[in-house]
Amino acid sequence: MITKNIYNKVLGLAVAALTLVACTDTWDDHYNGASTGVMEGSLWDAIQKDANLSNFASVVQACGYDKSLASSQVFTVFAPTNDALSKDEADALIASYNQQKGKVNDEENTTIKEFLQNHIALYNFSTSSKSNDSIVLMNGKYAILKSGQIDNTPLTSTNKLYGNGVLFTVGSKVNYFANVFEYLRKDNALDSVANFFYNSMFYRREFQPEKSVEGGIVDGKTVYLDSVFVQQNDLFDSEFLRARLNSEDSVYWMVVPTNEVWADLVDEYKEYFNYDNNVEDRDSLHYTNTRMAIVKGTAFSRTLNTDKMLQDSAMSTNAVTNFTSRRYTWGADSLHYYQYFYPLQAGGIFTGTTEVECSNGKVMKSSDWPFDKRETFFQTRIIEAESQGAIQTVSKVERVQGSDTLQVETITPQSRYVTSDNAFYNTVSNNGFVEFEPAITTVNHSVTFNITDVLSNIGYDIYLVTAPALANDSNATAIQRLPTVVRCTLGFHNQQGVAQTDQVVSSYTTNPDVVDYIKIAEDYKFPVCSYGLEEENAQVTLKVETRVSSTQQRNNTHTRTMRIDCIILKPHEE
């Protein structure tokens, strides 16, 4: 049996010819029509002359495929006889083709994609008593061709060779088997999710010059004799679903909400993705991210999710499997978004769904949504102080130097790391923090942190986490281990995009010898969202200031040095 991978390699060869098992003619003899057993004329000549293929011929001609089947390009055709395809059925296919013509691309016209291309393959194929080959039809579907049948459809005649290919006749239409992506718009109960995936913002026709046939240069531009297009969907990419649901080479399970569930989820989730009025493409971002919040984490590759693995957990295509990558992506290796435990047990994400088999997996229709948003997009945000881009600015004062007035930073950020032999190893987040050393000792200082990817109208419990001097130096002196006093102010935008501030902590004295989790706000809701925005200066910020008096500093009871581990925004739980 020719496997899919081997067959794909065969398709990539410069000379796309397969040996015909039933014949001994060479490819050149066959192509030139000189070998014994090769009938005169083209495939189209044979089809239109056969009275028992008249209904099939009418569809071929109406869709313009008569020109292809009369050309020098090589095909294998599985033509339904009139017993398999009635005149009324042929007329209905033609009517459907004409109704879609001009409204959809040929690649999407169901008469072409689901009927004609489902009965035609590129290149020569034949059968023998031992045949059991996987072939690719023109629409990309795989079919098993063996003695007497193609995908359980009986062959009524076989191996008729013509100048441009091989003709078979079949006793019934070759069944078209939708893949996961195609099935979405075949089920009326899934209209809503289908409309999202097939939206022209994401789903488009893309020209493939490397696969097209050049015909020369006209007015300085390349002209193509045969232009090849493919359908691309941005929602399959790494930024979104990370799953090519239309790939016939992959196997996916996807849990899909019915229309009623979809409407309820959109109504609930839209409040979390409310961007301010000045954000570019705010309406598009609101539309896309509200709906991606529903479907992200609902597709599962069976390559990763084996039967054995599913006994324990299901890893969606949006899950991060590597613990180091989890720390980088989400801030902690203990977080496991888009991974669901015991999916096959009662209450699991796969239970209670209606399963529909597809050519590359299955759709699992859900009328009772099994996903907890706290396991998907309701995520804890951890902003490591030492990470790149975390610090927006530090406090400055004016200093006169000659004739110039300069802005001089009052503190110097120094990244510190916890070694494995330190008592605070794996207690300080990511084993790193930033020590803000006073460059000017006579003033209090401040640092402003960027906080990105914040959802709107979700209650956050917000923590400022400080680190002890001992985490960097086990022999830190008493002076180095003094507490500091901090004030915290949140910055954010309102609906009009105007910057706002809210002093959430006026004065807090840190605990100097522990990792100190300071809850600076509880169930705090931001009015607008910054999720997915690329922000050089984030609209959501946290300003941390020292509030140590001169007396406290002079008496060595407090320090103006800050040691900040991270900032945590955790979805509030009642």
VEXDREN-2710 file (C-alpha; in Angstrom, 1 decimal):
% VEXDREN-2710
k/r/px/py/pz
1/MET/0.0/0.0/0.0
2/ILE/1.3/3.5/-0.9
3/THR/1.2/5.5/2.3
4/LYS/0.2/9.2/2.3
5/ASN/3.7/10.4/3.0
6/ILE/5.2/8.3/0.2
7/TYR/2.5/9.4/-2.2
8/ASN/3.1/13.0/-1.4
9/LYS/6.8/12.5/-2.3
10/VAL/5.7/10.9/-5.6
11/LEU/3.6/13.9/-6.4
12/GLY/6.6/16.1/-5.9
13/LEU/8.7/14.4/-8.6
14/ALA/9.4/16.3/-11.8
15/VAL/8.0/13.4/-13.9
16/ALA/4.7/12.5/-12.4
17/ALA/4.2/9.0/-13.8
18/LEU/3.1/5.8/-12.0
19/THR/3.7/2.4/-13.5
20/LEU/0.4/0.8/-14.6
21/VAL/0.2/-2.6/-13.1
22/ALA/-2.1/-4.1/-15.7
23/CYS/0.0/-3.0/-18.7
24/THR/3.6/-3.2/-19.9
25/ASP/3.8/-0.1/-22.1
26/THR/6.4/2.5/-21.2
27/TRP/5.3/6.0/-20.2
28/ASP/6.5/7.5/-23.5
29/ASP/4.6/4.9/-25.5
30/HIS/1.5/5.4/-23.4
31/TYR/1.7/9.2/-23.5
32/ASN/2.0/9.2/-27.3
33/GLY/-0.8/6.8/-27.7
34/ALA/1.4/4.2/-29.6
35/SER/1.3/1.3/-27.2
36/THR/-1.0/-1.7/-27.7
37/GLY/-4.2/-1.3/-25.5
38/VAL/-4.2/2.5/-25.5
39/MET/-7.4/3.8/-27.1
40/GLU/-7.4/6.7/-29.5
41/GLY/-8.5/10.2/-28.3
42/SER/-8.7/11.9/-25.0
43/LEU/-10.7/11.2/-21.9
44/TRP/-13.3/13.7/-22.9
45/ASP/-13.7/12.0/-26.3
46/ALA/-14.3/8.7/-24.5
47/ILE/-16.8/10.2/-22.0
48/GLN/-18.9/12.2/-24.5
49/LYS/-19.1/9.2/-26.9
50/ASP/-20.3/6.8/-24.2
51/ALA/-24.2/7.0/-24.1
52/ASN/-24.1/5.5/-20.6
53/LEU/-22.0/8.4/-19.3
54/SER/-24.2/11.2/-20.8
55/ASN/-25.4/12.6/-17.5
56/PHE/-21.8/12.8/-16.2
57/ALA/-20.7/14.3/-19.5
58/SER/-23.4/17.1/-19.1
59/VAL/-22.0/18.1/-15.7
60/VAL/-18.4/18.0/-17.0
61/GLN/-19.2/20.2/-19.9
62/ALA/-21.4/22.6/-17.9
63/CYS/-18.6/23.2/-15.5
64/GLY/-15.9/23.7/-18.2
65/TYR/-14.0/20.5/-17.3
66/ASP/-14.4/19.2/-20.8
67/LYS/-11.4/21.4/-21.8
68/SER/-9.2/20.0/-19.1
69/LEU/-10.2/16.4/-19.9
70/ALA/-9.4/17.1/-23.6
71/SER/-6.0/18.6/-22.8
72/SER/-2.6/17.0/-22.6
73/GLN/-2.7/17.0/-18.8
74/VAL/-3.0/13.5/-17.4
75/PHE/-6.0/12.4/-15.3
76/THR/-7.6/9.3/-13.9
77/VAL/-11.5/9.6/-14.1
78/PHE/-14.0/7.6/-12.1
79/ALA/-17.1/8.4/-14.1
80/PRO/-20.6/7.5/-12.7
81/THR/-22.8/5.7/-15.2
82/ASN/-26.3/6.9/-15.8
83/ASP/-27.6/4.2/-13.4
84/ALA/-25.4/5.9/-10.7
85/LEU/-26.2/9.5/-11.8
86/SER/-29.7/10.2/-13.1
87/LYS/-30.5/13.1/-15.4
88/ASP/-32.4/14.9/-12.6
89/GLU/-29.4/14.6/-10.4
90/ALA/-27.1/15.9/-13.1
91/ASP/-29.4/18.8/-13.8
92/ALA/-29.5/19.6/-10.1
93/LEU/-25.7/19.6/-10.0
94/ILE/-25.6/22.0/-13.0
95/ALA/-28.2/24.3/-11.4
96/SER/-26.2/24.4/-8.2
97/TYR/-23.0/25.2/-10.1
98/ASN/-24.7/28.0/-12.0
99/GLN/-26.3/29.4/-8.8
100/GLN/-22.8/29.6/-7.1
101/LYS/-20.9/30.7/-10.2
102/GLY/-19.6/34.2/-9.8
103/LYS/-20.5/34.2/-6.1
104/VAL/-17.8/31.8/-4.9
105/ASN/-14.4/30.7/-6.3
106/ASP/-14.3/27.5/-8.4
107/GLU/-12.4/25.9/-5.5
108/GLU/-15.4/26.5/-3.3
109/ASN/-18.2/25.7/-5.8
110/THR/-19.7/22.5/-4.3
111/THR/-20.5/20.9/-7.7
112/ILE/-16.8/21.2/-8.6
113/LYS/-15.3/20.4/-5.2
114/GLU/-17.7/17.8/-3.9
115/PHE/-18.7/16.1/-7.2
116/LEU/-16.4/16.6/-10.2
117/GLN/-13.1/16.8/-8.3
118/ASN/-14.3/13.9/-6.1
119/HIS/-14.4/11.7/-9.2
120/ILE/-11.1/12.8/-10.8
121/ALA/-7.4/12.4/-9.8
122/LEU/-4.3/13.9/-11.3
123/TYR/-1.9/11.4/-13.0
124/ASN/-2.4/7.8/-14.1
125/PHE/-3.7/5.1/-11.8
126/SER/-4.8/1.5/-12.5
127/THR/-5.9/-1.5/-10.6
128/SER/-5.0/-5.2/-10.5
129/SER/-6.1/-8.1/-8.4
130/LYS/-3.6/-7.1/-5.7
131/SER/-4.2/-3.3/-5.8
132/ASN/-4.6/-1.5/-2.5
133/ASP/-3.4/2.1/-3.1
134/SER/-4.0/5.4/-1.4
135/ILE/-4.6/8.0/-4.1
136/VAL/-5.3/11.7/-3.9
137/LEU/-8.4/13.1/-5.7
138/MET/-8.4/16.6/-7.2
139/ASN/-10.1/18.1/-4.2
140/GLY/-7.3/16.8/-1.9
141/LYS/-9.4/13.9/-0.5
142/TYR/-7.6/10.5/0.0
143/ALA/-9.3/7.4/-1.5
144/ILE/-8.4/3.8/-1.4
145/LEU/-8.2/2.3/-4.9
146/LYS/-8.2/-1.5/-5.1
147/SER/-9.5/-4.3/-7.2
148/GLY/-13.1/-3.8/-8.0
149/GLN/-13.7/-0.6/-5.9
150/ILE/-12.7/2.9/-4.9
151/ASP/-13.6/3.7/-1.3
152/ASN/-16.2/1.0/-1.2
153/THR/-17.8/2.3/-4.5
154/PRO/-17.9/-0.5/-7.0
155/LEU/-16.0/-0.2/-10.3
156/THR/-18.0/-1.3/-13.3
157/SER/-15.2/-1.0/-15.8
158/THR/-11.5/-0.5/-15.2
159/ASN/-8.1/0.6/-16.7
160/LYS/-9.3/2.1/-20.0
161/LEU/-6.2/3.9/-21.3
162/TYR/-6.5/7.1/-23.4
163/GLY/-3.9/9.6/-24.6
164/ASN/-4.3/11.7/-21.5
165/GLY/-5.2/9.2/-18.8
166/VAL/-7.2/6.4/-17.5
167/LEU/-11.0/6.0/-17.4
168/PHE/-13.0/3.9/-14.9
169/THR/-16.7/3.8/-14.5
170/VAL/-18.4/3.4/-11.1
171/GLY/-21.8/1.9/-10.1
172/SER/-22.6/4.7/-7.6
173/LYS/-21.2/8.2/-6.9
174/VAL/-18.0/8.3/-4.9
175/ASN/-18.9/9.5/-1.5
176/TYR/-17.7/12.9/-0.5
177/PHE/-16.4/12.9/3.1
178/ALA/-16.2/16.4/4.6
179/ASN/-13.2/17.3/6.8
180/VAL/-13.6/19.1/10.1
181/PHE/-13.4/22.5/8.6
182/GLU/-15.8/21.7/5.7
183/TYR/-18.3/20.1/8.0
184/LEU/-18.8/23.3/10.0
185/ARG/-20.9/24.9/7.3
186/LYS/-22.7/21.7/6.3
187/ASP/-24.5/21.5/9.7
188/ASN/-27.3/24.1/10.2
189/ALA/-26.8/23.8/14.0
190/LEU/-23.2/25.2/13.6
191/ASP/-24.0/28.2/11.4
192/SER/-22.5/30.7/13.8
193/VAL/-19.1/29.1/14.2
194/ALA/-19.0/28.4/10.5
195/ASN/-19.7/32.1/9.7
196/PHE/-16.8/33.1/11.9
197/PHE/-14.3/30.6/10.3
198/TYR/-15.4/31.4/6.8
199/ASN/-15.4/35.2/7.3
200/SER/-13.5/36.9/4.4
201/MET/-11.4/38.7/7.0
202/PHE/-9.6/35.4/7.5
203/TYR/-10.6/33.0/4.7
204/ARG/-9.3/34.0/1.3
205/ARG/-8.1/32.9/-2.0
206/GLU/-4.3/33.2/-2.5
207/PHE/-2.4/33.0/-5.7
208/GLN/0.5/30.5/-5.8
209/PRO/3.0/31.7/-8.4
210/GLU/5.5/28.9/-7.7
211/LYS/2.8/26.3/-8.7
212/SER/1.4/28.2/-11.7
213/VAL/2.6/27.9/-15.3
214/GLU/4.3/31.0/-16.7
215/GLY/3.4/32.2/-20.2
216/GLY/6.0/34.9/-20.7
217/ILE/6.4/38.6/-20.0
218/VAL/3.8/41.3/-21.1
219/ASP/4.4/44.9/-20.3
220/GLY/7.0/43.9/-17.8
221/LYS/4.7/41.6/-15.9
222/THR/4.6/37.8/-15.9
223/VAL/1.6/36.3/-17.6
224/TYR/0.4/32.9/-16.4
225/LEU/-1.1/30.3/-18.7
226/ASP/-2.4/28.3/-15.7
227/SER/-2.9/30.1/-12.4
228/VAL/-3.1/28.1/-9.3
229/PHE/-4.9/29.4/-6.2
230/VAL/-5.4/27.9/-2.8
231/GLN/-7.7/28.8/0.1
232/GLN/-5.9/30.2/3.1
233/ASN/-7.4/30.7/6.6
234/ASP/-5.6/33.0/9.0
235/LEU/-7.4/31.4/12.0
236/PHE/-5.5/28.2/11.5
237/ASP/-2.2/30.0/12.2
238/SER/0.0/30.0/15.3
239/GLU/-1.4/33.3/16.5
240/PHE/-4.9/31.7/16.7
241/LEU/-6.0/28.1/16.7
242/ARG/-2.7/26.4/15.6
243/ALA/-4.7/23.7/13.8
244/ARG/-5.2/23.3/10.0
245/LEU/-8.6/21.9/10.2
246/ASN/-8.8/21.5/6.4
247/SER/-5.7/19.3/6.2
248/GLU/-6.4/15.8/5.0
249/ASP/-3.0/14.7/6.3
250/SER/-3.8/15.4/9.9
251/VAL/-6.4/14.1/12.4
252/TYR/-8.2/16.5/14.7
253/TRP/-11.0/16.3/17.2
254/MET/-12.8/19.6/17.7
255/VAL/-15.5/20.5/20.2
256/VAL/-17.9/23.0/18.6
257/PRO/-20.7/25.0/20.2
258/THR/-24.2/24.9/18.7
259/ASN/-25.7/28.2/17.6
260/GLU/-27.6/28.7/20.8
261/VAL/-24.4/28.1/22.9
262/TRP/-22.4/30.3/20.6
263/ALA/-24.8/33.2/21.0
264/ASP/-24.8/33.0/24.8
265/LEU/-21.0/32.9/24.9
266/VAL/-20.5/35.8/22.5
267/ASP/-22.9/37.8/24.6
268/GLU/-21.0/37.0/27.8
269/TYR/-17.4/37.3/26.4
270/LYS/-17.8/40.5/24.4
271/GLU/-17.5/42.6/27.6
272/TYR/-14.0/41.2/28.2
273/PHE/-12.7/42.6/24.9
274/ASN/-13.9/46.2/25.0
275/TYR/-11.1/48.3/23.5
276/ASP/-11.0/52.1/23.9
277/ASN/-12.2/54.3/21.1
278/ASN/-8.7/55.3/20.0
279/VAL/-7.4/51.7/19.4
280/GLU/-6.8/51.1/15.7
281/ASP/-9.2/48.5/14.3
282/ARG/-11.0/48.3/17.6
283/ASP/-14.2/46.8/16.1
284/SER/-12.3/44.1/14.3
285/LEU/-10.3/43.3/17.4
286/HIS/-13.5/43.1/19.5
287/TYR/-15.2/40.9/16.9
288/THR/-12.2/38.5/16.4
289/ASN/-11.0/38.1/20.0
290/THR/-14.5/37.7/21.5
291/ARG/-15.0/34.7/19.2
292/MET/-11.5/33.3/19.4
293/ALA/-12.0/33.2/23.2
294/ILE/-14.7/30.6/22.5
295/VAL/-12.9/28.4/20.0
296/LYS/-9.3/28.7/21.2
297/GLY/-8.4/25.5/23.0
298/THR/-11.2/23.4/21.4
299/ALA/-9.1/21.6/18.7
300/PHE/-7.0/18.5/19.5
301/SER/-4.4/16.8/17.4
302/ARG/-4.7/13.1/17.6
303/THR/-0.9/12.8/17.0
304/LEU/-0.4/14.2/20.5
305/ASN/-3.6/13.0/22.1
306/THR/-3.3/9.3/21.9
307/ASP/-5.9/7.0/23.4
308/LYS/-3.5/6.3/26.3
309/MET/-2.9/10.0/27.0
310/LEU/-6.6/10.9/26.9
311/GLN/-7.1/8.7/29.9
312/ASP/-5.3/11.4/31.9
313/SER/-5.6/14.7/30.0
314/ALA/-6.3/16.3/26.6
315/MET/-3.8/18.8/25.3
316/SER/-5.4/21.2/22.8
317/THR/-3.4/22.7/19.9
318/ASN/-3.2/25.9/22.0
319/ALA/-1.7/24.2/25.0
320/VAL/2.0/24.6/25.9
321/THR/3.5/21.2/26.6
322/ASN/7.0/22.2/27.7
323/PHE/7.3/23.4/31.3
324/THR/10.1/25.9/30.4
325/SER/7.9/27.3/27.6
326/ARG/5.0/27.6/30.0
327/ARG/7.1/29.8/32.3
328/TYR/8.0/32.0/29.3
329/THR/4.5/32.1/27.9
330/TRP/2.4/32.4/31.0
331/GLY/4.9/33.3/33.7
332/ALA/4.9/30.0/35.7
333/ASP/5.4/26.4/34.7
334/SER/2.5/25.4/37.0
335/LEU/-0.1/27.1/34.7
336/HIS/-1.6/24.7/32.2
337/TYR/-4.1/26.7/30.1
338/TYR/-5.9/24.8/27.3
339/GLN/-5.1/21.5/28.9
340/TYR/-8.0/19.5/30.4
341/PHE/-7.8/16.7/32.8
342/TYR/-9.8/13.5/32.5
343/PRO/-11.6/14.5/29.3
344/LEU/-13.4/11.1/28.9
345/GLN/-14.8/10.9/32.4
346/ALA/-18.1/12.2/33.6
347/GLY/-18.0/16.0/33.4
348/GLY/-15.0/15.9/31.0
349/ILE/-14.8/18.1/27.9
350/PHE/-15.7/15.3/25.5
351/THR/-18.6/13.9/27.4
352/GLY/-22.1/14.9/26.5
353/THR/-21.2/15.9/22.9
354/THR/-22.6/14.6/19.7
355/GLU/-19.8/13.1/17.5
356/VAL/-19.7/13.5/13.7
357/GLU/-17.0/11.5/11.8
358/CYS/-15.1/13.5/9.3
359/SER/-12.4/12.7/6.7
360/ASN/-9.7/14.0/9.0
361/GLY/-11.1/13.4/12.5
362/LYS/-14.4/14.4/14.0
363/VAL/-16.6/17.3/15.1
364/MET/-18.0/17.0/18.6
365/LYS/-21.1/19.2/18.8
366/SER/-21.8/20.7/22.2
367/SER/-25.1/22.1/23.4
368/ASP/-23.8/22.4/27.0
369/TRP/-20.4/24.2/26.9
370/PRO/-17.9/22.1/28.8
371/PHE/-15.0/24.6/29.0
372/ASP/-14.2/26.7/32.0
373/LYS/-13.0/30.1/30.9
374/ARG/-10.5/30.0/33.8
375/GLU/-8.8/27.2/31.9
376/THR/-8.7/29.1/28.6
377/PHE/-8.5/32.9/28.3
378/PHE/-9.3/34.0/31.9
379/GLN/-5.5/33.8/32.6
380/THR/-3.3/35.0/35.5
381/ARG/-0.9/37.7/34.3
382/ILE/2.5/37.5/35.8
383/ILE/4.8/40.4/34.9
384/GLU/8.4/39.6/35.9
385/ALA/10.2/42.8/36.9
386/GLU/13.4/41.5/35.2
387/SER/11.8/40.6/31.9
388/GLN/12.5/42.7/28.8
389/GLY/10.0/45.5/28.4
390/ALA/8.6/45.2/31.9
391/ILE/10.0/48.6/33.1
392/GLN/8.5/51.6/31.3
393/THR/10.3/54.3/33.2
394/VAL/12.0/55.2/36.5
395/SER/12.0/58.5/38.4
396/LYS/14.2/61.4/37.2
397/VAL/15.3/64.7/38.6
398/GLU/16.7/67.7/36.8
399/ARG/20.4/68.5/37.1
400/VAL/22.2/71.5/35.7
401/GLN/25.5/70.6/33.9
402/GLY/27.2/73.7/32.5
403/SER/24.6/75.4/30.4
404/ASP/22.4/72.3/30.0
405/THR/19.6/71.0/32.1
406/LEU/19.7/67.2/32.2
407/GLN/17.2/64.5/33.3
408/VAL/19.0/62.2/35.7
409/GLU/17.6/58.9/36.9
410/THR/17.3/58.7/40.7
411/ILE/17.6/54.9/40.9
412/THR/19.4/52.2/38.9
413/PRO/17.7/48.9/38.1
414/GLN/19.9/45.9/38.6
415/SER/18.7/42.4/37.8
416/ARG/19.4/39.9/40.5
417/TYR/19.1/36.1/40.3
418/VAL/18.6/33.4/43.0
419/THR/21.1/30.6/42.9
420/SER/20.2/27.0/43.5
421/ASP/22.0/26.9/46.9
422/ASN/20.0/29.9/48.2
423/ALA/17.1/29.3/50.7
424/PHE/14.8/31.3/48.4
425/TYR/15.5/29.3/45.3
426/ASN/12.2/28.5/43.5
427/THR/10.4/30.8/46.0
428/VAL/11.2/34.0/44.1
429/SER/9.2/33.9/40.9
430/ASN/11.4/32.7/38.0
431/ASN/14.3/33.0/40.4
432/GLY/14.9/36.6/39.4
433/PHE/14.0/40.1/40.6
434/VAL/15.1/43.7/40.1
435/GLU/16.9/45.6/42.8
436/PHE/16.4/49.4/42.4
437/GLU/19.5/51.0/43.9
438/PRO/19.3/54.7/44.8
439/ALA/21.5/56.8/42.5
440/ILE/20.4/59.8/44.4
441/THR/19.9/59.2/48.1
442/THR/18.2/62.4/49.1
443/VAL/14.9/61.7/47.3
444/ASN/12.2/59.1/47.1
445/HIS/12.0/57.1/43.9
446/SER/9.5/55.5/41.6
447/VAL/9.4/52.8/38.9
448/THR/6.5/52.4/36.4
449/PHE/5.8/48.9/35.0
450/ASN/4.1/48.0/31.8
451/ILE/1.2/45.5/32.2
452/THR/0.0/44.1/28.9
453/ASP/-2.8/41.8/27.7
454/VAL/-5.4/43.0/30.2
455/LEU/-9.0/42.1/29.8
456/SER/-11.8/44.5/30.4
457/ASN/-14.6/44.1/33.0
458/ILE/-13.0/41.1/34.6
459/GLY/-12.2/41.3/38.3
460/TYR/-8.5/41.0/39.0
461/ASP/-6.8/40.5/42.4
462/ILE/-3.6/42.4/41.9
463/TYR/-0.4/41.7/43.8
464/LEU/3.0/43.5/44.0
465/VAL/5.6/40.9/45.0
466/THR/8.8/42.0/46.7
467/ALA/12.0/39.9/47.2
468/PRO/14.3/40.0/50.2
469/ALA/17.9/41.0/50.1
470/LEU/18.8/37.5/51.3
471/ALA/17.5/36.0/48.0
472/ASN/20.5/37.4/46.2
473/ASP/23.0/37.4/49.1
474/SER/22.6/34.9/51.9
475/ASN/25.1/37.1/54.0
476/ALA/23.2/40.3/53.5
477/THR/23.8/42.8/56.3
478/ALA/21.1/44.2/58.6
479/ILE/21.3/47.5/56.7
480/GLN/20.7/45.8/53.4
481/ARG/17.8/43.9/54.9
482/LEU/15.8/47.0/56.0
483/PRO/12.1/47.4/55.0
484/THR/10.9/50.1/52.6
485/VAL/7.6/51.9/52.4
486/VAL/5.8/51.9/49.1
487/ARG/2.9/53.6/47.4
488/CYS/1.1/52.0/44.4
489/THR/-0.8/53.7/41.6
490/LEU/-2.5/52.0/38.7
491/GLY/-2.7/53.7/35.3
492/PHE/-5.2/52.8/32.6
493/HIS/-7.3/54.3/29.8
494/ASN/-11.0/55.1/29.9
495/GLN/-13.4/54.4/27.0
496/GLN/-12.3/57.6/25.2
497/GLY/-8.7/56.6/25.4
498/VAL/-7.8/59.2/28.1
499/ALA/-5.2/58.1/30.6
500/GLN/-6.5/57.7/34.2
501/THR/-4.8/57.0/37.5
502/ASP/-6.0/55.3/40.7
503/GLN/-3.8/55.3/43.9
504/VAL/-4.6/51.8/45.2
505/VAL/-2.1/51.8/48.1
506/SER/-1.0/55.0/49.9
507/SER/1.5/53.4/52.2
508/TYR/2.7/49.9/52.8
509/THR/5.8/48.8/54.8
510/THR/7.4/45.7/53.2
511/ASN/8.4/42.6/55.1
512/PRO/12.1/42.5/54.4
513/ASP/13.1/38.9/55.0
514/VAL/10.4/37.2/53.1
515/VAL/8.9/37.1/49.6
516/ASP/6.1/39.6/50.3
517/TYR/2.8/39.3/48.4
518/ILE/1.2/42.7/48.7
519/LYS/-2.5/42.6/47.6
520/ILE/-2.8/46.1/46.2
521/ALA/-6.3/45.7/44.8
522/GLU/-9.1/43.1/45.0
523/ASP/-11.7/42.3/42.2
524/TYR/-10.4/45.3/40.3
525/LYS/-12.0/45.9/36.9
526/PHE/-10.4/47.8/34.0
527/PRO/-12.9/49.6/31.8
528/VAL/-11.1/48.8/28.5
529/CYS/-9.1/45.9/27.2
530/SER/-5.4/45.8/26.0
531/TYR/-5.4/42.1/25.0
532/GLY/-3.3/41.4/21.9
533/LEU/-2.1/45.0/21.5
534/GLU/1.5/45.7/20.6
535/GLU/2.3/48.5/23.1
536/GLU/5.6/50.3/23.5
537/ASN/4.1/52.1/26.4
538/ALA/1.3/50.0/27.8
539/GLN/-2.0/51.7/28.6
540/VAL/-2.2/49.7/31.9
541/THR/0.7/50.4/34.3
542/LEU/1.7/50.1/37.9
543/LYS/3.7/52.9/39.4
544/VAL/5.6/51.9/42.6
545/GLU/7.1/54.7/44.7
546/THR/9.1/54.7/47.9
547/ARG/7.7/56.8/50.8
548/VAL/10.5/56.7/53.2
549/SER/11.0/59.8/55.3
550/SER/14.4/61.5/55.8
551/THR/14.2/60.6/59.5
552/GLN/13.6/56.9/58.8
553/GLN/16.5/56.8/56.4
554/ARG/18.8/58.8/58.7
555/ASN/18.0/56.5/61.7
556/ASN/18.6/53.4/59.5
557/THR/15.1/52.0/60.2
558/HIS/14.0/51.9/56.5
559/THR/15.7/52.0/53.1
560/ARG/14.8/53.6/49.8
561/THR/16.1/50.5/47.9
562/MET/13.3/48.5/46.3
563/ARG/13.5/44.8/45.4
564/ILE/10.6/43.9/43.1
565/ASP/10.0/40.3/42.1
566/CYS/6.9/40.5/39.9
567/ILE/3.3/41.8/39.5
568/ILE/0.4/39.4/39.5
569/LEU/-3.1/39.9/38.1
570/LYS/-5.2/37.0/39.1
571/PRO/-8.8/36.6/38.1
572/HIS/-10.9/37.1/41.2
573/GLU/-12.7/34.1/42.7
574/GLU/-15.7/34.5/45.0
END
